[in-house]
Structures are given as structure tokens and as C-alpha cells.
């Protein structure tokens, strides 16, 4: 028989408490059976039993909330997981703090065919017109102007300047994410300046660390005490490392290379593999973990590219009303965020099976994102679905890969 903590901290219902009160009353000689069912004494004892039962429930919650696993699964009055209990346990017993939501940040390509312009931090603003997310330059920037090169014959040639500049979202969290390859719009257009597509992994924001991810880090913390360098120690150090801009690895895989003996630490970021800043932060965090003479390698997870093609089908009643561009952008953002939560190597459904990006869950994320956009616009979500033409099966992922999804989606009314 397997016993759980809840077996030792179970509360009593009001009827059980009343029965216990009556048993004690009998032992001390009270003739409670002679009391009128609706009389004052019966009413008082019934109310007392309800109150004692309620207090017992609070005590039960306190007892169960003192362990990390139970604290991670406590539901609030709204039926959603609460975070406060696990935060208290994580900090008190595991010296680990939850990763907060991060402000989306990343490089944007800017081309200038005009004269040099400068902006103080936060003054040059960009907008994702599809999602409404807004961004500003993280620090003061100067965008050099074009240069004119004289030619021995003919007219001079003007060569525009182009370079990447870091922009940061105004609002933290994944809702401010803009995937790579998306062109943002300037709040105030400037003659000669052209905004190119977002670079690398895009402008990526992360939500506050989930209870399950935080719990996994907490349970890996004791591995940092071992001089032998267990996998849990590598995982904790890598998953806890934070860059100067607040980014952290949302996915970590620790593998021992069979023939070389090198411990490989693969890092995944919501937009794909890790960037150079995150790799450098993790390498620094691993210094006290890796025992001599073991060698370690910190690597970005391989990006497994997948294109989703299909059509968003909306009811004919929404024709001329629904903003299909905004709806598709919301759907793609939701699906991208879901793909960013897939563990390195994919979801393993059963022992021996390859890791996958589940197609049904990806499509469900698309539908949820579209529904969120419609709801925000005050429109009905009934009859909304995606007709996906490709892929038609779950996407298999290599062992050290994360999915990166692009989209070829249209919209139709039917």
C-alpha cells in the first residue's frame, strides 16, 4: 500500500466533526440525544462543527503547501494554479527564485539611405501592427547615414547604411513576442530609414516561469552540492543562468557523449536555439559544477524548421467585419509560443517512441490564438477552425532539436 502526505493531512467534514463532538459529549455524560434537532444547542454545535471543519481545511492546506510538489498544484478560488505557495517553498528550502516574465528583446535590421540620425533611449519606437505589441530602442542609438562614393566615370554611387539595433517591448511576457522575419512599423516614419525584418530568433519575451518548470529546477538544486557533477547539477546551473537582459533558457537537455565523455548541455529558447549571450551566461554558471577533469560543452539546441500551411475558416457572418490579418497574427503568436514550450527532443508519448511536436496541439494553439483575437474584438468564435494542408502528421524531432515554426496561412469565409 502506497501512502501519500495527503493521507496524513486529510481534513474532516462537518458531519464527521459533529459525530466526534457527540461521542465526546456522551463520554462526559451529556444527553445530546434529547436535544431538539432545531433547538439552540443543536444549532450551536452544528455551527461549531462547520467552523472546526473549515479551520481543519486551512490547516490541511498549510501542511500540504509545505512540500514543493503539493505547493505546485494548489488551485486558487478561480480554479487556476497559484504561485505564491511554491515561491515560498522554493526560496525557503531550495534557495531558488522563480524566473519572472521578461521584456521581449531582440535585434531589428535598420537601413538608412538618408542622413545620420540619433535617438535617446526609448525614443525610437516600433509597432507590430498585427499584434499591437510596441517596442523602443534599449539604449541611445545613432543610425549612420548613407555614404556617397565618387566614381571616375559617371555619377557618384550612394551606399545606404544598414545594421542591427536592439529593441525592447513595453510590456513583459510572451504576448510581446514577434517571430524572426517580421517587419515592424515605425511610430514616426523618417525619410530614408527603412525597417527590415526582425533577426535571429526574433524579439522574444518569456512569461513568468510555470509552476512545473520552477518545481523541476527546485528539485535539481541539491545536485549542485555533489562534487561528482550529477546531471541535475548541470541542469540547475544551466536553467538558472540569466543574461544581462533577463533572458534564460526555457529548455535544457544534459547529455553525456558516449565516446568522448564530454557532457553536452543543450539550450533552448522560446524562439529556437540559444543566442551567444545565453550560452556565455550558462558557461559561467557551470564553472563551479563541472568537476575536474570532465569537459563540458554548451550548445544551442538544433532548430528543426517546420512550415504550417492551411486556411483559417471564419463564418460568413464575419465577412467585412473581422480583421483577418490581426486574427492570423494572434494565431501564429499563440502557436509559436506553444512550439517554444516543447522540450528539447520533443514530446515523448511512450517509451522508445521518437519525440514529436504534436500536430493536434499545434493546431489547437492556432485556434486559441484566433479565438483570443476575435474575443478581444467583441466577435463570436463559433464555427472558427483551421483547415491544415501541411503537415498532416505529428512532426518528429531529432534528440537535440527544438521546433521552429513558420506559417503559410490564409483566411476564408464560409
Residue pairs with C-beta under 8 A, 6 or more apart in sequence:
5 63
5 64
5 67
5 70
6 64
6 70
9 59
9 60
9 63
9 64
10 60
11 53
11 56
11 57
11 59
11 60
12 20
12 52
12 53
12 56
13 53
14 46
14 49
14 50
14 53
15 49
16 53
17 49
17 50
17 52
17 53
17 56
18 45
18 46
18 49
21 45
21 48
21 49
22 32
22 45
25 32
26 32
32 41
32 45
35 41
35 42
36 42
61 74
64 70
64 71
64 74
65 71
65 74
65 85
65 88
65 89
66 89
67 89
68 86
68 89
68 90
68 93
68 94
68 215
68 218
68 219
69 215
71 85
71 86
71 88
71 89
72 81
72 86
72 211
72 212
72 214
72 215
73 81
73 211
74 81
74 82
74 85
74 86
75 81
75 82
76 82
81 211
83 98
83 208
83 211
86 98
86 211
86 214
86 215
86 218
87 97
87 98
89 218
90 96
90 97
90 98
90 214
90 215
90 218
91 97
93 218
94 217
94 218
94 219
94 221
95 221
96 214
96 217
96 218
96 221
96 240
98 208
98 209
98 214
99 206
99 208
99 209
99 214
99 242
99 248
100 172
100 208
100 209
100 246
101 172
101 173
101 205
101 206
101 207
101 208
102 172
102 173
102 205
102 206
102 245
102 246
102 247
102 248
103 168
103 169
103 170
103 171
103 172
103 176
103 205
103 245
103 246
104 133
104 135
104 168
104 169
104 172
104 173
104 174
104 176
104 177
104 178
104 203
104 204
104 205
105 138
105 166
105 167
105 168
105 169
105 203
105 204
105 205
105 245
105 247
106 166
106 167
106 178
106 198
106 199
106 200
106 201
106 202
106 203
106 204
106 271
107 164
107 165
107 166
107 167
107 198
107 199
107 200
108 126
108 135
108 164
108 165
108 166
108 167
108 184
108 195
108 196
108 198
108 199
108 203
109 162
109 163
109 164
109 195
109 196
109 197
109 198
109 199
110 143
110 162
110 163
110 164
110 165
110 193
110 194
110 195
110 196
111 160
111 161
111 162
111 193
111 194
111 196
112 143
112 144
112 145
112 146
112 160
112 161
112 162
112 192
112 193
112 194
113 146
113 158
113 160
113 161
113 192
113 193
113 194
114 145
114 146
114 190
114 191
114 192
114 193
115 145
115 146
115 192
116 142
116 143
116 144
116 145
117 142
117 143
117 145
117 190
117 193
118 140
118 141
118 142
118 143
119 137
119 140
119 141
119 142
119 143
120 140
121 136
121 137
121 138
121 139
121 140
122 136
122 137
123 136
123 137
124 136
124 137
124 141
124 186
125 134
125 135
125 136
125 186
125 187
125 188
126 134
126 135
126 136
126 167
126 184
126 185
126 186
126 187
126 195
127 133
127 134
127 135
127 184
127 185
127 186
127 187
128 134
128 135
128 178
128 182
128 184
128 185
128 329
129 185
130 182
130 325
130 326
130 328
130 329
130 330
131 175
131 178
131 326
131 329
131 330
131 333
133 169
133 170
133 171
133 175
133 176
133 177
133 178
134 169
134 170
134 171
134 187
135 167
135 168
135 169
135 170
135 176
135 178
135 184
135 203
136 167
136 168
136 170
137 165
137 166
137 167
137 168
138 166
138 167
138 168
138 245
139 166
141 165
143 161
143 163
143 165
143 193
144 161
144 163
145 161
145 192
146 158
146 159
146 160
146 161
146 192
147 158
147 159
147 161
148 156
148 157
148 158
148 159
149 156
149 157
149 158
149 159
150 156
151 157
162 196
164 199
167 184
167 203
168 245
169 176
169 203
169 205
170 176
172 205
173 205
173 206
173 207
173 208
174 205
174 206
174 207
174 270
174 333
174 337
174 340
175 205
175 333
176 203
176 205
177 202
177 203
177 204
177 205
177 270
177 271
177 333
177 336
177 337
178 184
178 198
178 202
178 203
179 198
179 202
179 271
179 332
179 333
179 336
179 406
180 197
180 198
180 199
180 200
180 201
180 202
180 271
181 197
181 198
181 202
181 406
182 197
182 198
182 202
183 195
183 196
183 197
183 198
184 195
184 198
185 195
186 193
186 195
200 271
200 275
201 269
201 270
201 271
201 272
201 273
201 275
202 271
204 247
204 269
204 270
204 271
204 340
205 270
206 247
206 248
206 250
206 270
209 217
213 239
213 250
216 235
216 239
217 235
217 236
217 239
217 240
219 232
220 232
220 233
220 235
220 236
220 239
221 236
222 232
223 230
223 231
223 232
223 233
223 234
223 235
223 236
224 233
224 236
224 237
224 288
224 289
225 233
226 233
227 291
228 291
229 263
229 289
229 290
229 291
229 294
231 254
231 256
233 289
234 254
234 263
234 265
234 286
234 289
234 290
234 296
235 252
235 254
237 282
237 285
237 286
237 288
237 289
238 249
238 252
238 254
238 265
238 267
238 282
238 285
238 286
238 298
239 248
239 249
239 252
240 248
240 285
241 248
241 249
241 278
241 281
241 282
241 284
241 285
242 248
242 281
243 277
243 278
243 280
243 281
244 277
245 277
247 269
247 277
247 278
248 278
249 267
249 268
249 269
249 274
249 278
249 282
250 268
250 269
250 270
250 340
250 341
251 267
251 268
251 269
251 301
251 342
251 343
251 344
251 402
252 265
252 266
252 267
252 268
252 344
253 265
253 266
253 268
253 301
253 343
253 344
253 345
253 400
254 263
254 264
254 265
254 266
255 263
255 264
255 266
255 399
255 400
256 262
256 263
256 264
257 263
257 264
260 295
261 294
261 295
262 295
262 296
262 297
263 290
263 294
263 295
263 296
263 297
264 296
264 297
264 299
264 400
265 282
265 286
265 296
265 297
265 298
265 299
266 299
266 300
266 301
266 344
266 400
267 273
267 274
267 278
267 279
267 282
267 298
267 299
267 300
267 301
268 274
268 300
268 301
268 343
268 344
268 402
269 275
269 278
269 300
269 340
270 336
270 337
270 340
270 341
271 336
271 340
271 404
272 300
272 301
272 303
272 402
272 404
273 300
273 301
273 302
273 303
273 402
274 282
274 300
274 301
275 300
279 298
279 299
279 300
282 298
283 298
286 296
286 298
290 296
299 400
301 344
301 400
301 401
301 402
302 398
302 400
302 401
302 402
303 401
303 402
303 404
304 357
304 395
304 397
304 398
304 401
304 402
304 403
304 404
305 404
305 406
306 357
306 391
306 395
306 403
306 404
306 405
306 406
307 390
307 405
307 406
307 407
307 408
308 335
308 362
308 366
308 388
308 390
308 391
308 405
308 406
308 407
308 408
308 409
309 388
309 389
309 390
309 407
309 408
309 409
310 386
310 387
310 388
310 389
310 390
310 408
310 409
310 410
311 386
311 387
311 389
311 409
311 410
311 411
311 412
312 324
312 327
312 328
312 331
312 366
312 370
312 384
312 385
312 386
312 409
312 410
312 411
312 412
313 383
313 384
313 385
313 386
313 387
313 411
313 412
313 413
313 414
314 322
314 324
314 327
314 383
314 384
314 411
314 412
314 413
314 414
315 380
315 382
315 383
315 384
315 413
315 414
316 413
316 414
317 380
318 374
318 379
318 380
318 413
319 413
321 379
322 374
322 377
322 379
323 373
323 377
324 411
326 373
326 377
327 370
327 373
327 374
327 411
328 370
328 407
328 409
328 411
329 373
330 369
330 370
330 372
330 373
331 365
331 366
331 367
331 369
331 370
331 373
331 386
331 409
332 366
332 369
332 407
332 409
333 369
334 365
334 366
334 368
334 369
334 370
334 372
335 362
335 365
335 366
335 369
335 405
335 407
336 405
337 365
338 361
338 362
338 365
339 357
339 362
339 365
339 402
339 403
339 404
339 405
340 402
342 357
342 397
342 402
342 403
343 355
344 400
344 401
344 402
345 355
345 397
345 398
345 399
345 400
345 401
346 354
346 355
346 356
346 357
346 395
346 396
346 397
346 401
346 403
347 355
347 356
347 357
347 358
348 354
348 355
348 356
349 356
354 396
354 397
355 396
355 397
355 399
356 394
356 395
356 396
356 397
357 394
357 395
357 397
357 403
357 405
358 394
359 388
359 391
359 392
359 393
359 394
359 395
362 405
363 386
363 388
366 386
367 384
367 385
367 386
370 381
370 384
370 386
371 381
371 384
374 380
374 381
374 384
375 381
386 409
395 403
397 403
